[in-house]
């Protein structure tokens, strides 16, 4: 059963739990793409949405409404991001947006 949660809280749980995996988030606007947040030992190591990656992806996230989210344990980022701010800064930015997801689990 899905539970409504703030996206920032979901990201914070992975950060503080030092998880390695990915959170995949659907978008309610018509799109075949997923927003992907990759974690390595609690640090966000990559973000993507379609062709947008890392900082470019962060810059456009406010334009979309997140839907359902799923955590996949152990999934690794295709590449490590060098253009991302610290994980805590990313979470703070998303917290300010107030975006929520329907989280599996």
Backbone as JSON Lines, residues from 0, in Angstrom:
{"i":0,"aa":"X","n":[0.83,-1.18,0.0],"ca":[0.0,0.0,0.0],"c":[0.88,1.25,0.0]}
{"i":1,"aa":"X","n":[0.55,2.2,-0.84],"ca":[1.34,3.43,-0.95],"c":[0.96,4.42,0.14]}
{"i":2,"aa":"X","n":[1.94,5.16,0.6],"ca":[1.77,6.16,1.65],"c":[2.25,7.5,1.11]}
{"i":3,"aa":"X","n":[1.47,8.55,1.35],"ca":[1.87,9.89,0.89],"c":[2.94,10.43,1.84]}
{"i":4,"aa":"X","n":[4.07,10.86,1.25],"ca":[5.18,11.41,2.03],"c":[5.78,12.58,1.28]}
{"i":5,"aa":"X","n":[6.44,13.45,2.02],"ca":[7.19,14.52,1.36],"c":[8.4,13.89,0.69]}
{"i":6,"aa":"X","n":[8.67,14.31,-0.54],"ca":[9.82,13.78,-1.27],"c":[11.11,14.04,-0.48]}
{"i":7,"aa":"X","n":[11.22,15.2,0.14],"ca":[12.42,15.52,0.92],"c":[12.61,14.52,2.06]}
{"i":8,"aa":"X","n":[11.53,14.09,2.69],"ca":[11.63,13.11,3.79],"c":[12.11,11.76,3.28]}
{"i":9,"aa":"X","n":[11.64,11.36,2.11],"ca":[12.07,10.09,1.51],"c":[13.57,10.14,1.21]}
{"i":10,"aa":"X","n":[14.02,11.25,0.65],"ca":[15.44,11.42,0.35],"c":[16.27,11.45,1.64]}
{"i":11,"aa":"X","n":[15.75,12.13,2.66],"ca":[16.45,12.23,3.94],"c":[16.62,10.85,4.58]}
{"i":12,"aa":"X","n":[15.61,9.99,4.47],"ca":[15.7,8.64,5.02],"c":[16.85,7.86,4.39]}
{"i":13,"aa":"X","n":[17.03,8.0,3.09],"ca":[18.13,7.32,2.41],"c":[19.46,7.92,2.82]}
{"i":14,"aa":"X","n":[19.49,9.24,2.99],"ca":[20.72,9.93,3.37],"c":[21.14,9.53,4.79]}
{"i":15,"aa":"X","n":[20.24,9.64,5.75],"ca":[20.6,9.34,7.13],"c":[20.81,7.84,7.36]}
{"i":16,"aa":"X","n":[20.14,7.02,6.55],"ca":[20.3,5.57,6.66],"c":[21.51,5.04,5.91]}
{"i":17,"aa":"X","n":[22.26,5.96,5.29],"ca":[23.48,5.6,4.53],"c":[23.2,4.5,3.5]}
{"i":18,"aa":"X","n":[22.08,4.63,2.83],"ca":[21.67,3.61,1.85],"c":[22.4,3.75,0.52]}
{"i":19,"aa":"X","n":[22.49,2.63,-0.17],"ca":[22.96,2.6,-1.55],"c":[21.82,2.01,-2.37]}
{"i":20,"aa":"X","n":[21.34,2.77,-3.33],"ca":[20.22,2.34,-4.15],"c":[19.69,3.52,-4.94]}
{"i":21,"aa":"X","n":[18.46,3.38,-5.4],"ca":[17.85,4.45,-6.2],"c":[16.39,4.62,-5.83]}
{"i":22,"aa":"X","n":[15.95,5.87,-5.88],"ca":[14.53,6.18,-5.75],"c":[14.07,6.59,-7.14]}
{"i":23,"aa":"X","n":[13.08,5.86,-7.65],"ca":[12.51,6.15,-8.96],"c":[11.15,6.78,-8.75]}
{"i":24,"aa":"X","n":[10.93,7.94,-9.35],"ca":[9.71,8.71,-9.14],"c":[9.02,8.96,-10.48]}
{"i":25,"aa":"X","n":[7.75,8.56,-10.56],"ca":[6.98,8.87,-11.76],"c":[6.59,10.34,-11.73]}
{"i":26,"aa":"X","n":[6.18,10.84,-12.89],"ca":[5.78,12.23,-13.02],"c":[4.32,12.22,-13.49]}
{"i":27,"aa":"X","n":[3.47,13.05,-12.84],"ca":[2.04,13.01,-13.17],"c":[1.75,13.61,-14.55]}
{"i":28,"aa":"X","n":[2.58,14.53,-15.01],"ca":[2.41,15.04,-16.37],"c":[2.74,13.89,-17.33]}
{"i":29,"aa":"X","n":[2.16,13.89,-18.5],"ca":[2.38,12.81,-19.46],"c":[3.86,12.67,-19.79]}
{"i":30,"aa":"X","n":[4.45,11.57,-19.34],"ca":[5.87,11.35,-19.58],"c":[6.19,9.87,-19.39]}
{"i":31,"aa":"X","n":[7.08,9.37,-20.22],"ca":[7.55,8.0,-20.07],"c":[8.79,7.94,-19.18]}
{"i":32,"aa":"X","n":[9.32,9.1,-18.81],"ca":[10.54,9.16,-18.02],"c":[10.25,9.15,-16.53]}
{"i":33,"aa":"X","n":[11.23,8.71,-15.77],"ca":[11.18,8.73,-14.31],"c":[12.25,9.67,-13.79]}
{"i":34,"aa":"X","n":[11.96,10.34,-12.67],"ca":[13.01,11.08,-11.98],"c":[13.77,10.03,-11.18]}
{"i":35,"aa":"X","n":[15.08,10.03,-11.3],"ca":[15.91,9.02,-10.63],"c":[16.9,9.7,-9.7]}
{"i":36,"aa":"X","n":[16.84,9.31,-8.44],"ca":[17.8,9.77,-7.43],"c":[18.65,8.57,-7.04]}
{"i":37,"aa":"X","n":[19.94,8.64,-7.32],"ca":[20.85,7.53,-6.99],"c":[21.61,7.87,-5.72]}
{"i":38,"aa":"X","n":[21.71,6.91,-4.81],"ca":[22.42,7.08,-3.55],"c":[23.58,6.1,-3.47]}
{"i":39,"aa":"X","n":[24.7,6.57,-2.92],"ca":[25.83,5.7,-2.61],"c":[26.23,6.01,-1.17]}
{"i":40,"aa":"X","n":[26.0,5.04,-0.29],"ca":[26.29,5.18,1.14],"c":[25.71,6.48,1.71]}
{"i":41,"aa":"X","n":[24.47,6.78,1.32],"ca":[23.76,7.93,1.85],"c":[23.95,9.24,1.12]}
{"i":42,"aa":"X","n":[24.87,9.28,0.2],"ca":[25.15,10.51,-0.56],"c":[24.45,10.41,-1.92]}
{"i":43,"aa":"X","n":[23.78,11.48,-2.33],"ca":[23.18,11.49,-3.67],"c":[24.32,11.54,-4.67]}
{"i":44,"aa":"X","n":[24.43,10.47,-5.47],"ca":[25.54,10.36,-6.42],"c":[25.11,10.66,-7.85]}
{"i":45,"aa":"X","n":[23.82,10.86,-8.07],"ca":[23.35,11.2,-9.4],"c":[21.85,11.43,-9.38]}
{"i":46,"aa":"X","n":[21.39,12.31,-10.28],"ca":[19.97,12.58,-10.46],"c":[19.74,12.68,-11.96]}
{"i":47,"aa":"X","n":[18.64,12.11,-12.43],"ca":[18.33,12.25,-13.85],"c":[16.82,12.26,-14.08]}
{"i":48,"aa":"X","n":[16.45,12.89,-15.17],"ca":[15.07,12.87,-15.67],"c":[15.17,13.02,-17.17]}
{"i":49,"aa":"X","n":[14.91,11.96,-17.88],"ca":[15.08,11.97,-19.33],"c":[16.53,12.28,-19.67]}
{"i":50,"aa":"X","n":[16.74,13.27,-20.53],"ca":[18.09,13.65,-20.93],"c":[18.76,14.58,-19.93]}
{"i":51,"aa":"X","n":[17.98,15.14,-18.99],"ca":[18.55,16.06,-18.0],"c":[19.24,15.27,-16.9]}
{"i":52,"aa":"X","n":[20.45,15.68,-16.57],"ca":[21.24,14.99,-15.56],"c":[21.74,15.97,-14.51]}
{"i":53,"aa":"X","n":[21.86,15.48,-13.28],"ca":[22.51,16.16,-12.18],"c":[22.01,17.6,-12.01]}
{"i":54,"aa":"X","n":[22.85,18.62,-12.08],"ca":[22.43,19.99,-11.81],"c":[21.34,20.43,-12.79]}
{"i":55,"aa":"X","n":[21.45,20.05,-14.06],"ca":[20.41,20.42,-15.03],"c":[19.06,19.83,-14.62]}
{"i":56,"aa":"X","n":[19.07,18.63,-14.09],"ca":[17.85,17.99,-13.62],"c":[17.3,18.73,-12.4]}
{"i":57,"aa":"X","n":[18.15,19.05,-11.46],"ca":[17.71,19.81,-10.28],"c":[17.05,21.13,-10.66]}
{"i":58,"aa":"X","n":[17.59,21.77,-11.69],"ca":[17.09,23.07,-12.12],"c":[15.67,23.0,-12.68]}
{"i":59,"aa":"X","n":[15.25,21.84,-13.19],"ca":[13.92,21.73,-13.8],"c":[12.9,20.97,-12.94]}
{"i":60,"aa":"X","n":[13.32,20.43,-11.8],"ca":[12.41,19.63,-10.99],"c":[11.15,20.39,-10.55]}
{"i":61,"aa":"X","n":[11.26,21.69,-10.32],"ca":[10.09,22.47,-9.9],"c":[8.99,22.49,-10.96]}
{"i":62,"aa":"X","n":[9.32,22.16,-12.19],"ca":[8.36,22.19,-13.29],"c":[7.47,20.95,-13.33]}
{"i":63,"aa":"X","n":[7.78,19.94,-12.52],"ca":[7.07,18.66,-12.59],"c":[6.43,18.3,-11.27]}
{"i":64,"aa":"X","n":[5.36,17.51,-11.37],"ca":[4.65,17.02,-10.19],"c":[4.97,15.55,-10.0]}
{"i":65,"aa":"X","n":[5.65,15.2,-8.91],"ca":[5.98,13.79,-8.69],"c":[4.73,12.98,-8.37]}
{"i":66,"aa":"X","n":[4.77,11.7,-8.76],"ca":[3.66,10.79,-8.49],"c":[4.09,9.69,-7.54]}
{"i":67,"aa":"X","n":[4.19,8.48,-8.06],"ca":[4.57,7.33,-7.24],"c":[6.09,7.2,-7.18]}
{"i":68,"aa":"X","n":[6.58,6.73,-6.03],"ca":[8.01,6.54,-5.84],"c":[8.29,5.13,-5.34]}
{"i":69,"aa":"X","n":[9.4,4.59,-5.8],"ca":[9.84,3.25,-5.39],"c":[11.32,3.31,-5.08]}
{"i":70,"aa":"X","n":[11.73,2.63,-4.01],"ca":[13.14,2.52,-3.67],"c":[13.65,1.17,-4.13]}
{"i":71,"aa":"X","n":[14.76,1.16,-4.86],"ca":[15.41,-0.07,-5.31],"c":[16.76,-0.19,-4.62]}
{"i":72,"aa":"X","n":[16.85,-1.1,-3.68],"ca":[18.06,-1.29,-2.89],"c":[19.2,-1.82,-3.76]}
{"i":73,"aa":"X","n":[20.37,-1.21,-3.61],"ca":[21.57,-1.68,-4.28],"c":[21.76,-1.18,-5.7]}
{"i":74,"aa":"X","n":[20.77,-0.51,-6.28],"ca":[20.92,0.0,-7.65],"c":[21.96,1.1,-7.68]}
{"i":75,"aa":"X","n":[22.86,1.03,-8.63],"ca":[23.96,2.01,-8.71],"c":[23.73,3.0,-9.85]}
{"i":76,"aa":"X","n":[24.25,4.19,-9.66],"ca":[24.17,5.22,-10.69],"c":[25.01,4.81,-11.89]}
{"i":77,"aa":"X","n":[24.53,5.11,-13.1],"ca":[25.32,4.79,-14.29],"c":[26.67,5.5,-14.31]}
{"i":78,"aa":"X","n":[26.73,6.68,-13.7],"ca":[28.0,7.4,-13.58],"c":[27.9,8.31,-12.36]}
{"i":79,"aa":"X","n":[29.04,8.7,-11.83],"ca":[29.06,9.55,-10.65],"c":[29.0,11.01,-11.08]}
{"i":80,"aa":"X","n":[28.18,11.78,-10.37],"ca":[27.99,13.19,-10.72],"c":[29.08,14.05,-10.09]}
{"i":81,"aa":"X","n":[29.56,15.0,-10.85],"ca":[30.54,15.94,-10.31],"c":[29.94,17.33,-10.13]}
{"i":82,"aa":"X","n":[28.76,17.56,-10.73],"ca":[28.18,18.9,-10.71],"c":[27.06,19.06,-9.68]}
{"i":83,"aa":"X","n":[26.94,18.13,-8.75],"ca":[25.88,18.22,-7.76],"c":[26.34,18.9,-6.48]}
{"i":84,"aa":"X","n":[25.42,19.67,-5.87],"ca":[25.73,20.21,-4.54],"c":[25.71,19.08,-3.51]}
{"i":85,"aa":"X","n":[26.04,19.39,-2.27],"ca":[26.0,18.41,-1.19],"c":[24.58,17.86,-1.05]}
{"i":86,"aa":"X","n":[24.47,16.62,-0.59],"ca":[23.17,15.96,-0.43],"c":[22.23,16.78,0.44]}
{"i":87,"aa":"X","n":[22.72,17.31,1.54],"ca":[21.86,18.1,2.44],"c":[21.3,19.34,1.73]}
{"i":88,"aa":"X","n":[22.07,19.95,0.84],"ca":[21.59,21.11,0.07],"c":[20.5,20.7,-0.9]}
{"i":89,"aa":"X","n":[20.66,19.55,-1.54],"ca":[19.65,19.05,-2.48],"c":[18.35,18.79,-1.73]}
{"i":90,"aa":"X","n":[18.44,18.13,-0.58],"ca":[17.25,17.82,0.21],"c":[16.56,19.1,0.65]}
{"i":91,"aa":"X","n":[17.33,20.09,1.07],"ca":[16.76,21.38,1.49],"c":[16.0,22.05,0.35]}
{"i":92,"aa":"X","n":[16.58,22.04,-0.84],"ca":[15.93,22.65,-2.01],"c":[14.61,21.94,-2.31]}
{"i":93,"aa":"X","n":[14.6,20.62,-2.23],"ca":[13.38,19.87,-2.51],"c":[12.36,20.06,-1.38]}
{"i":94,"aa":"X","n":[12.85,20.2,-0.15],"ca":[11.95,20.46,0.97],"c":[11.22,21.79,0.78]}
{"i":95,"aa":"X","n":[11.92,22.79,0.3],"ca":[11.32,24.1,0.07],"c":[10.21,24.04,-0.97]}
{"i":96,"aa":"X","n":[10.31,23.09,-1.91],"ca":[9.29,22.95,-2.95],"c":[8.01,22.33,-2.4]}
{"i":97,"aa":"X","n":[8.11,21.58,-1.29],"ca":[6.94,20.95,-0.69],"c":[6.38,19.77,-1.48]}
{"i":98,"aa":"X","n":[7.1,19.28,-2.44],"ca":[6.62,18.19,-3.29],"c":[6.43,16.91,-2.49]}
{"i":99,"aa":"X","n":[5.36,16.17,-2.84],"ca":[5.05,14.9,-2.17],"c":[5.0,13.78,-3.18]}
{"i":100,"aa":"X","n":[5.17,12.54,-2.69],"ca":[5.1,11.34,-3.52],"c":[4.22,10.31,-2.83]}
{"i":101,"aa":"X","n":[3.75,9.36,-3.61],"ca":[3.09,8.17,-3.08],"c":[4.18,7.11,-3.02]}
{"i":102,"aa":"X","n":[4.65,6.8,-1.81],"ca":[5.78,5.88,-1.63],"c":[5.32,4.46,-1.4]}
{"i":103,"aa":"X","n":[5.85,3.53,-2.22],"ca":[5.63,2.11,-1.97],"c":[6.4,1.77,-0.72]}
{"i":104,"aa":"X","n":[5.83,1.06,0.2],"ca":[6.49,0.62,1.45],"c":[6.32,1.65,2.5]}
